[in-house]
Amino acid sequence: MARILITSALPYINGIKHLGNLVGSQLPADLFARFQRGIGNEVLFLCATDEHGTPAELAASKADKPVAEYCAEMHEVQAKIAKGFGLSFDHFGRSSSPANHTLTQHFAGKLAEAGLISEVADRQVYSNADGRFLPDRYVEGTCPNCFYERARGDQCEECTKQLDPTDLITPRSAISGSTDLEVRETKHLFLRQSELRDQLDAWIDSKADWPVLTTSIAKKWLHDGDGLQDRGITRDLDWGVSVQKGDEAWDGMEGKVFYVWFDAPIEYIACAKEWAEANGKDDAEWERWWRTDKGADDVRYVQFMGKDNVPFHTLSFPATILGSGEPWKMVDHLKSFNYLNYDGGQFSTSQGRGVFMDQALELLPSDYWRWWLLSHAPESSDSEFTWENFQQSVNKDLADVLGNFVSRITKFCRSKFGEEVPAGGAFGEQETALIADLTKRVHAYEGHMEAMDVRKSAQELRAIWVAGNEYLQSAAPWSTFKTNPEQAAAQVRLGLNLIRLYAVLSAPFIPDATDKMMAALKSEDRDWPSDVAAFLNGLPEGHAFAVPDVLFAKIADEEREEWQAKFSGTRD
């Protein structure tokens, strides 16, 4: 049994996330976690809310609440929505946790001991209108590289180029919109990640199986222009992890906090400690996942994230771990995603554009969304959500292929043999050929899932559903029954076992539908079909079942048109 550590990018605390955020990290991570559990591996799947920084302060101010109270409430909201989407986190933590405060300060102390932190008299943007220093991401302007007009002062979302606020053309405050900005001097700590450039370069080169998207972004940051730059890790803010060296004060850094990009990835580790504490486990239980001197050397660590998060996870967070000199587990595979666009434009949390996770769950059950998002995951390029495509995929894949098969075979069996697996008859050439085909397809499906090829996995799963439908149409037990009831019984018996096969294989994609299929079959056996032939004889003759309700209702044109109009603008 292998041990798989899985983390997905931390959703930011300042509001409910849209479907593009969901498919860019949490949902494919859940797919992989469910698959790995399904095949019998030990999994620890962690995520948390990212709670520090100016955006949290501003969102709390807008809500007229203390920032700590606002973050606590929004964590509960995001946890509830994640549960609604079936995200099977082992723990959903908080970057504001005491564990993360302590661990962040610990890493800062170790980096300082290694000579990898320098104090710099930094020049930062000050907004006279707002009466405060502006964090990099709260300075907006035109990117000097691609001329995107809403680039942030730390990075351009459009071309992913790393920026300083002073690089922007026509900079303005993202808080007030004011252009009355000036640069003032303030002292900050910088992580000397440039000192680790060669180490990081060699480490990335050793990851031959990483997606091209991941390595290309990392290499760009390493080698373009002047190469990897040292990065500020503190800010003049009130909300965050106070700047200390371990448990010691840091002279000259009073009143400052660590920059959110520095403490947020450390929460992956702290989240495991939170998980242990929440479940009454001792430190050895979480350390065996994260410390190679405590057993984590045999762990496979996989991260999932959107492409905008790649630089921090391939360079800055690894620099933190390597620079500490301690035996922490490094990521083995980083699965990154392009962007999911929305109906001719971009999803945007800040602009409220697109369908957000809570709204989606109000319209339809989570499986509808899970299937479409995963089967259209933006892997090799950006993809686009359109209501027409969503309707077509739900109606054809879920209703016509999977749902129709389950309905037809259970209803026919009930009408001719009653609500139990029929006895009699034996599998013939047609059934043998189907089992051989499905054996190959299940192996292909496993290979795609193991490789984290999300769209290929969905395509193969759909092909497995289609194979059952084609068999049912060809075998036509309703016709066979008229002349050879025993042969029809064998065909129906295979069909009922196919439902269980579909239930188990589909669980990573559509877990609620899996539960409904297994409940209808009155079976608790969810063991993975390592031997397809044996699996398709798993439900014994005489085993009782029930005809389930409709698995997936079709989306009518009127509904699609109504939703398309409703979500054509921005969220209120």
C-alpha positions in Angstrom: 0.0 0.0 0.0 1.5 3.3 -1.1 1.2 6.5 0.9 0.0 9.6 -1.1 0.1 13.1 0.3 -2.1 15.5 -1.7 -2.5 19.2 -1.3 -4.5 21.7 -3.4 -3.9 25.4 -3.6 -5.4 27.3 -0.7 -8.6 29.2 -1.6 -8.3 32.8 -0.4 -10.6 33.9 2.4 -12.1 37.0 0.8 -15.3 35.5 -0.7 -16.8 32.4 -2.3 -14.7 30.9 -5.1 -15.9 30.5 -8.7 -16.0 27.4 -10.8 -12.6 28.3 -12.4 -11.0 28.2 -9.0 -12.6 24.9 -8.2 -11.4 23.1 -11.3 -7.9 24.7 -11.1 -7.0 22.9 -7.9 -9.4 21.5 -5.4 -11.6 19.4 -7.7 -8.9 17.5 -9.6 -7.1 17.0 -6.3 -10.2 15.4 -4.9 -10.5 13.2 -8.1 -7.0 11.9 -7.5 -7.5 11.4 -3.8 -10.7 9.4 -4.3 -9.0 7.3 -6.9 -6.0 6.5 -4.7 -8.2 5.6 -1.8 -10.3 3.5 -4.2 -7.3 1.4 -5.3 -6.3 0.8 -1.7 -3.6 3.4 -1.0 -3.2 5.4 2.2 -4.1 9.1 1.5 -3.7 12.3 3.4 -5.6 15.1 1.5 -5.1 18.5 2.9 -6.4 22.0 2.1 -7.0 25.2 4.1 -8.3 28.8 3.7 -5.5 31.3 3.0 -6.4 34.1 5.5 -3.7 36.7 5.8 -2.9 39.9 4.0 -4.6 43.0 2.8 -7.4 41.4 0.9 -8.7 39.8 4.1 -8.5 43.1 5.9 -10.4 44.9 3.1 -13.0 42.2 2.8 -13.6 42.3 6.6 -13.8 46.1 6.5 -16.4 46.0 3.7 -18.4 43.5 5.8 -18.0 45.8 8.8 -16.5 43.0 11.0 -13.2 42.4 12.8 -10.9 40.6 10.5 -10.5 37.6 12.8 -14.2 37.2 13.0 -14.7 37.6 9.3 -12.1 35.0 8.5 -13.6 32.5 11.0 -17.1 32.9 9.4 -15.8 32.7 5.8 -13.8 29.6 6.7 -17.0 27.9 7.8 -18.8 29.1 4.6 -16.0 27.7 2.4 -15.9 24.4 4.3 -19.6 23.9 3.9 -19.5 24.6 0.2 -16.5 22.3 -0.2 -18.5 19.6 1.5 -21.4 20.3 -0.9 -19.1 19.6 -3.8 -18.0 16.3 -2.2 -14.4 17.5 -1.7 -13.0 14.7 0.5 -10.4 16.6 2.5 -8.9 14.7 5.4 -8.6 18.2 7.0 -9.6 21.7 5.8 -7.5 24.0 7.9 -6.7 27.7 8.3 -3.5 29.5 7.6 -4.3 31.7 10.6 -4.0 28.7 12.9 -1.5 28.7 15.9 0.2 25.8 14.2 1.0 27.9 11.1 2.1 30.9 13.1 4.6 28.8 15.0 5.8 26.9 12.0 6.2 30.1 9.8 8.3 31.7 12.6 10.3 28.5 12.9 11.2 28.5 9.2 12.1 32.2 9.3 14.5 31.5 12.1 16.1 28.6 10.3 16.5 30.7 7.1 18.0 33.5 9.1 20.5 31.1 10.7 21.5 29.9 7.2 22.1 33.5 6.1 19.3 33.4 3.6 17.4 36.4 5.0 18.5 40.0 4.6 17.2 43.2 5.9 16.6 45.7 3.1 15.6 49.3 3.2 12.9 48.8 0.6 11.0 51.4 -1.3 7.3 50.7 -1.4 4.3 52.4 -2.8 2.4 54.6 -0.4 -1.1 55.8 -1.1 -1.8 59.3 0.2 -5.5 58.8 -0.4 -5.6 55.6 1.6 -3.1 56.7 4.2 -1.2 53.4 4.0 1.5 51.4 2.3 0.0 49.3 -0.5 1.0 45.6 -0.8 2.2 44.8 -4.3 -1.0 43.2 -5.3 -2.9 46.3 -4.3 -1.2 48.4 -6.8 -2.7 47.9 -10.3 -1.8 49.2 -13.7 -0.8 48.2 -17.2 1.7 45.4 -17.5 4.9 46.6 -19.3 5.3 43.2 -20.8 1.9 42.3 -22.4 0.1 45.6 -21.7 -2.7 43.9 -19.8 -4.5 46.8 -18.1 -5.3 45.1 -14.8 -1.9 43.7 -13.9 -1.1 43.6 -10.2 2.1 44.9 -8.7 3.4 41.5 -7.8 2.5 39.5 -11.0 0.6 39.9 -14.2 -2.2 37.4 -14.3 -2.3 37.5 -18.1 1.4 36.7 -18.9 2.5 35.5 -15.4 5.5 37.9 -15.4 6.9 38.7 -12.0 6.6 42.5 -11.4 7.3 45.2 -8.9 4.7 47.9 -8.5 7.1 50.5 -9.9 7.2 48.5 -13.1 3.5 49.2 -13.9 2.4 51.8 -16.4 -0.1 54.3 -14.9 -0.2 52.6 -11.4 -3.2 53.2 -9.2 -4.5 52.0 -5.8 -6.6 48.9 -6.1 -8.4 50.1 -2.9 -9.5 53.6 -3.9 -8.4 53.9 -7.5 -6.3 56.9 -6.6 -3.2 57.7 -8.7 -1.9 59.9 -5.9 0.9 57.4 -5.1 4.5 57.9 -3.9 7.4 55.6 -3.1 8.5 55.7 0.5 11.3 53.9 2.3 10.5 51.1 4.8 12.7 48.3 6.1 11.7 44.7 5.3 13.1 41.2 5.2 14.0 39.5 1.9 14.4 35.8 1.2 17.6 35.4 -0.7 16.2 32.8 -3.0 18.6 33.8 -5.7 21.3 32.0 -3.6 19.4 28.8 -4.2 18.9 29.2 -7.9 21.3 26.4 -9.0 19.8 24.0 -6.4 16.3 24.8 -7.6 17.2 24.5 -11.2 18.7 21.0 -10.7 15.7 20.0 -8.6 13.3 21.0 -11.3 15.4 19.3 -14.0 15.0 16.0 -12.0 11.2 16.2 -12.4 10.9 14.8 -15.9 7.3 13.8 -15.5 6.0 17.2 -14.6 3.6 18.9 -17.0 5.2 21.2 -19.5 3.0 24.0 -18.2 4.6 23.6 -14.7 8.3 23.4 -15.8 8.0 26.1 -18.4 6.7 28.7 -15.9 9.3 27.7 -13.4 12.1 27.9 -15.9 10.9 31.3 -17.1 11.1 32.7 -13.6 14.6 31.2 -13.1 16.2 32.3 -16.4 14.3 35.2 -18.0 15.9 38.6 -17.6 18.0 38.8 -14.6 16.8 35.4 -13.3 15.4 34.5 -10.0 15.1 37.6 -7.7 15.2 37.8 -4.0 11.7 38.3 -2.6 10.3 40.4 0.2 8.7 38.3 2.9 7.4 41.0 5.3 4.8 43.7 5.1 3.5 46.7 7.0 0.2 45.2 8.1 -1.7 44.4 11.2 -3.2 41.0 10.2 -0.9 38.1 9.8 2.0 36.1 11.4 4.1 38.5 13.5 7.7 38.6 12.5 9.9 36.5 14.8 12.9 34.2 14.7 11.3 31.1 16.1 10.1 32.2 19.5 12.5 35.2 19.6 11.7 38.8 18.8 13.2 40.2 15.6 14.8 43.6 16.3 13.5 46.3 13.9 10.6 44.2 12.7 8.1 45.3 15.4 4.6 45.8 14.0 5.3 43.9 10.8 3.9 40.6 9.6 5.2 38.0 7.2 4.0 38.4 3.6 1.1 36.1 2.9 2.9 34.3 0.1 5.6 33.2 2.6 3.2 31.8 5.3 0.5 30.4 3.0 2.5 27.4 1.6 3.8 26.6 5.0 0.2 26.0 6.0 0.3 22.7 3.9 2.6 21.4 6.7 0.8 23.1 9.5 -2.5 21.7 8.2 -1.2 18.2 8.8 -0.5 19.2 12.4 -4.0 20.6 12.7 -5.3 17.3 11.3 -3.4 15.3 13.9 -4.6 17.6 16.8 -8.2 17.4 15.6 -8.1 13.7 15.5 -6.4 13.1 18.8 -3.1 12.0 17.2 0.4 12.8 18.4 3.1 14.7 16.4 4.5 11.5 15.1 1.4 10.9 13.0 1.7 14.1 11.0 5.5 14.1 10.9 5.5 10.7 9.2 3.9 12.5 6.2 6.2 15.6 6.2 9.6 14.7 7.7 11.9 12.4 5.8 13.7 11.6 9.1 10.4 10.4 10.6 9.1 8.2 7.8 8.1 10.5 5.0 10.8 9.3 2.6 8.4 6.7 1.2 5.5 9.3 0.7 4.6 10.5 -2.7 3.6 14.1 -2.5 1.4 15.6 -5.2 0.3 19.3 -5.5 -2.6 20.7 -7.6 -2.9 24.3 -8.6 -3.7 26.9 -11.2 -0.8 28.2 -13.3 -0.7 31.5 -11.5 0.4 29.7 -8.4 3.2 27.7 -10.0 6.1 30.2 -9.4 5.5 30.2 -5.6 5.3 26.4 -5.5 8.2 25.5 -7.8 10.6 28.2 -6.5 9.7 30.2 -3.4 8.2 27.5 -1.2 10.9 25.0 -2.2 13.5 27.7 -1.4 12.0 28.0 2.0 12.2 24.2 2.6 15.7 23.8 1.1 17.0 26.8 2.8 15.9 25.6 6.2 18.4 22.7 6.0 15.8 20.5 7.6 14.5 17.1 6.3 11.1 18.2 5.0 9.3 16.4 2.3 9.6 18.1 -1.1 6.8 17.8 -3.7 7.2 14.9 -6.1 4.6 15.9 -8.7 3.1 19.3 -9.4 -0.1 19.2 -11.5 -0.9 22.6 -12.8 -3.9 23.9 -14.8 -4.6 26.6 -17.3 -7.6 28.9 -16.8 -11.2 28.1 -17.3 -12.9 31.0 -19.0 -16.5 31.9 -18.8 -18.8 32.4 -21.8 -16.4 34.6 -23.9 -14.6 36.2 -21.0 -12.8 35.4 -17.8 -14.1 34.1 -14.5 -13.2 36.7 -11.9 -13.7 36.7 -8.1 -12.8 40.4 -7.8 -15.3 41.4 -10.5 -17.9 38.8 -9.6 -18.1 37.4 -13.1 -19.2 33.8 -13.8 -20.9 31.1 -11.7 -19.7 30.8 -8.1 -19.7 27.6 -6.1 -22.6 28.4 -3.9 -24.7 29.5 -6.9 -23.9 26.3 -8.8 -25.1 24.1 -5.9 -28.4 26.1 -5.8 -29.0 25.2 -9.4 -28.0 21.6 -9.6 -26.5 18.8 -7.5 -22.7 18.7 -7.4 -22.2 15.7 -9.7 -23.5 17.6 -12.7 -20.8 20.2 -12.1 -18.1 17.8 -11.1 -18.5 15.8 -14.3 -18.5 18.8 -16.7 -15.6 20.6 -15.0 -13.4 17.5 -14.8 -14.2 16.3 -18.3 -13.3 19.8 -19.6 -10.4 20.5 -17.3 -8.0 23.1 -18.7 -5.0 20.9 -18.9 -3.1 21.6 -22.2 -4.7 25.0 -22.8 -7.4 27.3 -21.4 -10.9 26.0 -21.7 -14.2 27.7 -21.7 -17.5 27.2 -19.9 -20.6 27.8 -22.0 -24.1 26.9 -21.0 -24.7 25.2 -24.3 -21.8 22.9 -23.8 -22.7 22.2 -20.2 -26.3 21.3 -21.2 -25.0 19.0 -24.0 -22.5 17.2 -21.8 -25.0 16.6 -18.9 -27.7 15.4 -21.2 -25.6 13.2 -23.4 -23.0 11.8 -21.0 -24.8 11.6 -17.7 -28.5 11.2 -18.6 -28.4 9.4 -22.0 -25.4 7.2 -21.4 -25.0 6.4 -17.7 -28.4 7.2 -16.4 -30.3 5.5 -19.2 -28.3 2.3 -18.9 -29.1 2.0 -15.1 -32.7 2.8 -15.7 -33.2 0.4 -18.6 -31.6 -2.7 -17.1 -33.1 -2.4 -13.6 -36.6 -1.7 -14.9 -36.4 -4.6 -17.5 -35.2 -7.0 -14.8 -38.0 -6.0 -12.5 -40.6 -6.5 -15.2 -39.4 -10.0 -16.2 -37.5 -11.4 -13.3 -38.5 -9.4 -10.2 -36.2 -7.2 -8.1 -33.3 -9.7 -7.7 -30.4 -10.9 -9.8 -31.9 -13.6 -12.1 -30.6 -17.2 -12.1 -29.9 -19.4 -15.1 -28.0 -19.1 -18.4 -24.3 -18.6 -19.0 -22.2 -15.9 -20.6 -21.6 -16.4 -24.3 -19.3 -15.0 -26.9 -20.8 -11.6 -26.8 -20.4 -11.3 -23.0 -16.9 -12.7 -23.2 -15.9 -10.1 -25.8 -17.4 -7.3 -23.7 -15.5 -8.5 -20.6 -12.3 -8.6 -22.5 -12.9 -5.1 -23.9 -13.7 -3.7 -20.5 -10.6 -5.3 -19.0 -8.5 -3.3 -21.4 -10.5 -0.1 -20.8 -10.3 -0.4 -17.0 -6.5 -0.7 -17.2 -6.3 2.3 -19.5 -8.5 4.3 -17.1 -6.3 3.4 -14.2 -3.3 4.5 -16.2 -4.8 7.9 -17.0 -5.9 8.4 -13.5 -2.4 7.5 -12.1 -0.9 9.9 -14.6 -3.3 12.6 -13.5 -4.5 13.0 -17.1 -8.0 14.3 -16.1 -9.7 14.7 -19.4 -8.3 11.4 -20.8 -9.6 9.7 -17.6 -13.1 11.1 -18.2 -13.1 10.1 -21.8 -12.1 6.5 -20.9 -14.8 6.3 -18.2 -17.4 7.5 -20.6 -16.2 4.9 -23.1 -16.7 2.3 -20.4 -20.3 3.5 -19.9 -20.9 3.5 -23.7 -19.6 -0.1 -24.0 -22.4 -1.3 -21.7 -25.0 0.6 -23.6 -23.8 -0.8 -26.9 -23.9 -4.3 -25.4 -27.4 -3.9 -24.1 -28.6 -2.6 -27.4 -26.9 -5.5 -29.3 -27.9 -8.2 -26.9 -31.4 -6.9 -26.6 -32.5 -9.1 -23.6 -36.1 -7.9 -24.2 -36.0 -9.7 -27.5 -34.0 -12.7 -26.2 -36.5 -13.2 -23.4 -39.2 -14.1 -25.9 -37.3 -17.2 -27.2 -34.6 -17.9 -24.6 -35.4 -16.7 -21.0 -32.3 -18.3 -19.5 -30.0 -16.5 -21.9 -31.9 -13.2 -21.2 -31.3 -13.9 -17.5 -27.5 -14.1 -18.1 -27.6 -10.9 -20.1 -29.5 -9.1 -17.4 -27.2 -10.5 -14.7 -24.3 -9.0 -16.5 -26.1 -5.7 -16.9 -26.7 -5.5 -13.2 -23.1 -6.2 -12.4 -22.1 -3.5 -14.9 -24.0 -1.0 -12.7 -21.7 -2.0 -9.8 -18.7 -1.7 -12.0 -19.8 1.8 -13.1 -20.5 2.8 -9.6 -17.0 1.9 -8.3 -15.1 3.3 -11.3 -17.2 6.5 -11.4 -16.8 7.3 -7.7 -13.9 9.7 -8.1 -15.9 11.8 -10.6 -19.5 11.5 -9.5 -19.5 10.2 -5.9 -23.2 11.0 -5.2 -24.3 9.0 -8.2 -22.1 6.2 -7.0 -23.8 6.1 -3.7 -27.2 6.0 -5.4 -26.2 3.1 -7.6 -24.7 1.1 -4.8 -27.8 1.8 -2.6 -30.0 0.5 -5.5 -27.9 -2.6 -5.7 -28.0 -3.0 -1.9 -24.3 -3.6 -2.0 -21.5 -2.3 0.3 -18.7 -3.9 -1.7 -16.7 -1.1 -3.3 -13.4 -3.0 -3.8 -11.6 -1.9 -6.9 -12.2 -4.2 -10.0 -8.6 -5.6 -10.3 -10.1 -8.6 -12.0 -12.9 -7.4 -14.2 -14.2 -10.9 -15.1 -14.5 -11.9 -11.5 -16.0 -8.5 -10.6 -18.8 -8.9 -13.2 -19.8 -12.1 -11.5 -19.8 -10.4 -8.1 -23.6 -10.0 -7.5 -24.8 -13.5 -6.8 -28.0 -15.0 -8.2 -31.0 -14.0 -6.1 -29.3 -10.9 -4.7 -32.0 -8.2 -4.2 -31.9 -4.8 -5.7 -34.2 -1.8 -6.2 -34.9 0.4 -9.2 -33.4 3.7 -8.4 -34.8 7.1 -9.1 -33.6 9.0 -12.2 -29.8 9.4 -11.7 -29.6 12.6 -13.8 -32.4 14.8 -15.0 -31.9 16.4 -18.4 -31.4 20.2 -18.6 -34.2 21.7 -20.7 -33.6 24.5 -23.2 -35.7 26.8 -21.1 -33.6 26.2 -18.0 -30.4 26.7 -19.9 -31.6 30.0 -21.3 -32.8 31.2 -17.9 -29.4 30.4 -16.3 -27.5 31.9 -19.2 -29.4 35.2 -18.8 -29.1 35.2 -15.0 -25.3 34.8 -15.1 -24.6 37.1 -18.0 -23.4 40.0 -15.8 -21.6 40.1 -12.5 -22.5 38.9 -9.1 -24.3 41.4 -6.9 
